[in-house]
Each structure stands twice: as structure tokens, then as C-alpha cells.
Amino acid sequence: MARYLKRGMDAAAVKAADAKVRETVEGILAQVEEKKDTAIRNLSKQFDKWEPKDFRLSPQEIEKAIAQVPKRDIEDIKFAQAQVRNFAQKQKDSMKDLEVETLPGVVLGHRHIPVNAIGCYVPGGRYPMVASAHMSIVTARVAGVKRIIACAPPFKGGPHPAIVAAMHFGGADEIYVLGGVQAVAAMALGTETIDPVDMIVGPGNAYVAEAKRQLFGRVGIDLLAGPTETLVIADDSVDGEICATDLLGQAEHGPTSPAVMITNSEKLARATMSEVERLLKILPTAAEAGKAWADYGEVIVCDSYEEMVHEADRVASEHVQVMTKDPDYFLTNMTNYGSLFLGPRTNVAYGDKVIGTNHTLPTKKAARYTGGLWVAKFLKTCTFQRVNSDKASAQIGEVCSRLCVLEGFLGHAEQANVRVRRYGGRNVPYAQAAE
């Protein structure tokens, strides 16, 4: 039976925190919807101390920002984007339009149609999340989205040069220095100076995730990608240092980032906990990582791989680092996760920054019903149908007529009947079942 050596914050405390976030976001969205640009300016000044003449960067401002980025950083950004672009293209190539004759004279099919306009949010308050620009903008461009706008908060009093470079090289059509809920609201609802989009994508803190949740329906969203989560699954094939490093490497995202360990070795579990405490004394981001570990860190000891899979699927973590003698066992048997990182040679940071898979992934157990952001999120799979012969129309019409009457939809039945009469030569009484 699985047993805890360490538990995180209790569910009641988490629920109370979520309620506070919900209320705050509702108020901000209402302000933006009512006062538009005025609200955006006031909120940016309030939360980010940022009140430029224009939140949108001009071509000259974009060039100025890029000029501040070292050559090596530009090369690394372009390398990472090439990996993301290549994998997204391979994913898109696997998706084919379809047209098939299912009965003589009856043709059904579907087309993958790109969303027309999207808004990409790139977090940058605590850390400049340069890689998030690759994941959303580059992937949307591969999908064929026509208009891509991007927002990132100011960093130390202005646009972050590397984020601007990533947005520009990724293919953004409009770049705004605007952060938080107000940025998401501006893109989704529109203002006097920002045309609204059809879909909002990108990760963010709890407030950004909640804003996307509340706006869903008015616009599309990729998924609810809130504070980063990580799960380390390990056995005695690895040691406590590498496990602790992978836990804290993601916990540093912020004080509400869960970091969980599942193992079948109590010895490894205790060694990892000890290593966490040692590393927190030397890790430059220990303030954030330590708070996350204290409040949201968990260590679970299981009796078998099977039980480890059961617990991992219950946790349904965003990132799952598997370091066991047989990592493919978890690839084969796990069903609830955002992305798997198999074996000690890979890690979540690779996926976050450069390897090519998308780092915008489901959190808060959303992995039970969705995967992460990928090229198909920007594509609408839309069906069509065509009936090419009189015989086929009459044949389908007769069955349709009877099924419609069965449900009481007599107007529907008559849609079928008129075609049975015209194309099948049968005198079906008005709004009655074809016999």
C-alpha cells in the first residue's frame, strides 16, 4: 500500500486560495470589458508599474530589443525554435484530410482548418520564459494560423530583449509588452487598439490560468496550464542527488508549484529528501523552490511498479520524469500525464527549453482528459458530406425519415421526405415516416 513520507498543503487550503484567485480575476475581466484600453493602462500601472505610450512594439522597437541580445543567445533561440518547428511539422504531416465513399453515392470527409487569429501569452514576471514563445508562436505558424499576436509582461521596466527576439523570430505579427490577466483579457475581449482573437494559448500563473478558464467559450483556449507541476518516478537505479535536482529544478518556477516523488525504495526516498535540504542551502532560487517544496512537495513510497503507476495516474502530473530500470513500463501503462521524460539522460528542462516537444501542458489533473499544446490545437477538424446520386439520397432519406419520426422531429422528417419524393419517386405523406 502506498504511504506518504511527506505531504503537501491540505485540500481545504488549496481550495481557499483558488477561490481568492477566482474573485480577483472576475473583477479584472469586468474592468477590461467595460473600460477597454483605459482599464488595460490602469491595470498595467497598478500591477507592473508599466505605462508606455503604446503597449505594442513598433518595428523599430523590435529591432532595438533584438540588437541587445548576444549573438550566442540568438543562435540558441533559433536552434530551439528549429527543434520545435521540426517536430510540429512532423505532427502536422501525420494529420491528413479525409474524403471517403461510405456507401455508393455517399461521400464523407473532413478538413483540418487553422484558427484565424490567436493570442499567445508568454510569462515573464518572475522569470523571462523565452521558451514559451517558441511553443505557442512557432507551433501556430506551422499550423497555418493567419494572425498571431503575443503578449509578455515588462521585465525590469521594459520589454525583455530575448522574449521579443523569440516572438519575432517565431513569427508573431504583433508584439505587446503587457502582462497578467489584463493581457489575456485584452487579447480575448479586444480593446480600442487591440483586435480580439479567436483563441488564447500559453502557460501562466494561477491568475492567468483562471482568466483563460473564465474566458473559455467566448474564445477557445489551448488548455488550463497553470503553475508548473513535476513528478519524479524512480527506483534504486538512480540516487537521491539526481532525484532532488529534478524536483527542485521545477519547484523553482514558483511557490505554488507541486513537486512529487513516487518510488518503490524508502531508502531512495529518504536520501532524496536529505538531498533536497542540502541543495536548498546552495540553490540560488531556493526561496521559490523551498516554499514550493514545503507547501506542495510530496514523497510517496509504493510496493511495486504497478502501484507506482496507479499513484502516478492519480496525481496526473504535468511533467513526469521516469528514472527506473524499465522506464518503458511506465510509457506502456501510464495514462494520465502531460509529458513523459524517460530515463536519467533526459529531464524536464530539456522539454521546457529545447528538445522540440511542446512545454505547454495540462496541470491540476487536466491530464486525465487532455494532452498538451500541439499543432492540432490550432486546427479545427471540420466535417463535410456530399450525396452524389438520386438513389443514395432516397436510400438515406427513408431511414432518416423514420428515425426523425421516432424522435418526434416531424420537420426533420420532412427534410428527408421531400428528397425521397423527388429522388426516389415515392409518394411519402407530408411529415410522416417513410414506410
TORVEXSE-965805 format. One record per residue (C-alpha): residue in three letters; x, y, z. Coordinates in steps of 0.5 Angstrom, whole numbers, plus 500, padded with zeros to 3 digits. Layout:
BEGIN
ALAXYZ...
//
This chain:
BEGIN
MET500500500ALA503507498ARG505511504TYR507518505LEU514520508LYS512528506ARG505531505GLY504538501MET498543503ASP492540505ALA486541500ALA482546504ALA488551504VAL489550496LYS481551495ALA481557499ALA487560495ASP483558489ALA477562491LYS481568492VAL484568485ARG477567482GLU475573485THR480577483VAL480575476GLU473576475GLY474584477ILE480585473LEU476582467ALA470586468GLN474592468VAL477591462GLU471589458GLU468596461LYS473601460LYS478597455ASP484601454THR483605460ALA483599464ILE489596461ARG493602462ASN491603470LEU492595471SER499595468LYS501601472GLN498598478PHE501591478ASP507592473LYS509600474TRP509600467GLU505605463PRO508606456LYS505611451ASP504605447PHE504598449ARG505595442LEU512595440SER514598433PRO519595428GLN524600431GLU523598438ILE523591436GLU530592432LYS533596438ALA531590443ILE534584439ALA540589438GLN541588445VAL541580445PRO548577445LYS550573439ARG550566442ASP543567445ILE540569439GLU543563436ASP541559442ILE534561441LYS534560433PHE536553435ALA531551440GLN526554435ALA528550430GLN527544434VAL520546436ARG518547429ASN521541426PHE517537431ALA511541430GLN511540422LYS512532423GLN506532428LYS502536422ASP504532417SER501526421MET494529420LYS491528414ASP485531411LEU480525409GLU475524404VAL472517403GLU465514400THR462510406LEU456508401PRO455508394GLY454516392VAL455518400VAL462522401LEU464524408GLY470527410HIS474532414ARG479538413HIS484541418ILE483548418PRO487553422VAL484558427ASN484565424ALA487569430ILE491567436GLY494571442CYS500568446TYR502569453VAL509569455PRO510569462GLY516574465GLY514577471ARG519572476TYR523569470PRO523571463MET520565460VAL523566453ALA522558451SER514560452ALA515564445HIS517558441MET512553444SER506558442ILE508562436VAL512557432THR507552433ALA501556431ARG505559425VAL507551423ALA499550424GLY498556419VAL495561423LYS494568420ARG494573425ILE499571431ILE499577437ALA504576443CYS504579450ALA509579455PRO510583462PRO515588462PHE522586466LYS526591470GLY522597467GLY521595460PRO521589454HIS525583455PRO530583449ALA531576449ILE523575449VAL522580444ALA527576440ALA524570441MET517573439HIS520576433PHE524570430GLY518565432GLY513569427ALA509574431ASP505579427GLU504584433ILE508584440TYR506588446VAL509589453LEU503587457GLY503582463GLY498578467VAL490578467GLN490584463ALA494582457VAL490576457ALA483580457ALA486585452MET487579447ALA481576448LEU476581449GLY479587445THR480594446GLU480600442THR487599440ILE488591440ASP483587436PRO480581439VAL483574437ASP479567437MET484563442ILE488564447VAL494560449GLY500560453PRO502558460GLY502563466ASN501563474ALA495562477TYR491568475VAL493567468ALA490560468GLU484563472ALA483568467LYS483563461ARG478559465GLN473564465LEU474567458PHE473560455GLY467559451ARG468567449VAL474565446GLY478558445ILE484556450ASP489551449LEU488548456LEU489550463ALA496551464GLY498554471PRO503553476THR508548474GLU508541477THR513536477LEU513528479VAL519524479ILE518517479ALA525513481ASP527506484ASP534505486SER537505479VAL539512481ASP541516487GLY538522491GLU542527488ILE539527481CYS532526484ALA533532489THR536536483ASP530534478LEU525536484LEU528543485GLY529545478GLN522545477ALA520547484GLU524554483HIS518556478GLY514559484PRO512558491THR505554489SER509549484PRO508542486ALA514537486VAL512530488MET516524488ILE514517488THR519511489ASN519504491SER525505495GLU524508502LYS532509502LEU532513496ALA526517498ARG530519505ALA536520501THR532525496MET529529502SER536530505GLU539532498VAL533537498GLU535540504ARG542540502LEU541543495LEU536549498LYS542551502ILE546553496LEU541554490PRO540561488THR533560487ALA532557494ALA527562496GLU522560491ALA524552491GLY524552498LYS517555499ALA514550494TRP517544497ALA515546504ASP508547502TYR507543496GLY512537496GLU510530497VAL514524497ILE510517496VAL513510497CYS510504494ASP511497494SER511496486TYR511499479GLU504497479GLU502501485MET507507483VAL503507476HIS497507480GLU499513484ALA502517478ASP496517474ARG492519481VAL497525481ALA496526474SER502531474GLU504536468HIS511533468VAL513526469GLN521524470VAL522517470MET528514472THR527507473LYS531500471ASP525500466PRO522506464ASP518504458TYR514500463PHE511507465LEU511509458THR506503456ASN502503463MET501510465THR495514462ASN495521466TYR501526465GLY502532461SER509529458LEU514523460PHE521524461LEU524517460GLY531515463PRO536519467ARG539522461THR533527459ASN530531464VAL524536464ALA529542463TYR530539456GLY523539454ASP522546457LYS527549453VAL530546447ILE529539445GLY523540441THR516537445ASN512543447HIS512545454THR505548455LEU502542459PRO496540463THR496542470LYS491541476LYS490534474ALA487536467ALA492531464ARG486526466TYR482529459THR487533455GLY494533453GLY499539452LEU499544447TRP501542440VAL500543432ALA493540432LYS490545438PHE491551433LEU487546427LYS479545427THR477539424CYS471540420THR467535417PHE463535410GLN458531407ARG456530400VAL451526396ASN452524389SER446520387ASP439520387LYS439513389ALA443515395SER439521397ALA433517397GLN436511401ILE439515407GLY433519407GLU428513408VAL432511414CYS433519416SER425520416ARG423514420LEU429516426CYS426523426VAL419521427LEU421516432GLU424522436GLY418527434PHE422531430LEU417532424GLY420538421HIS427534421ALA423528418GLU420533412GLN427535410ALA428527409ASN421526406VAL422532400ARG428528398VAL425521398ARG419524394ARG424528389TYR430523388GLY426516390GLY420517386ARG416515393ASN410519395VAL411520402PRO406523406TYR408530409ALA411530416GLN410522416ALA415517417ALA417514410GLU415506410
//
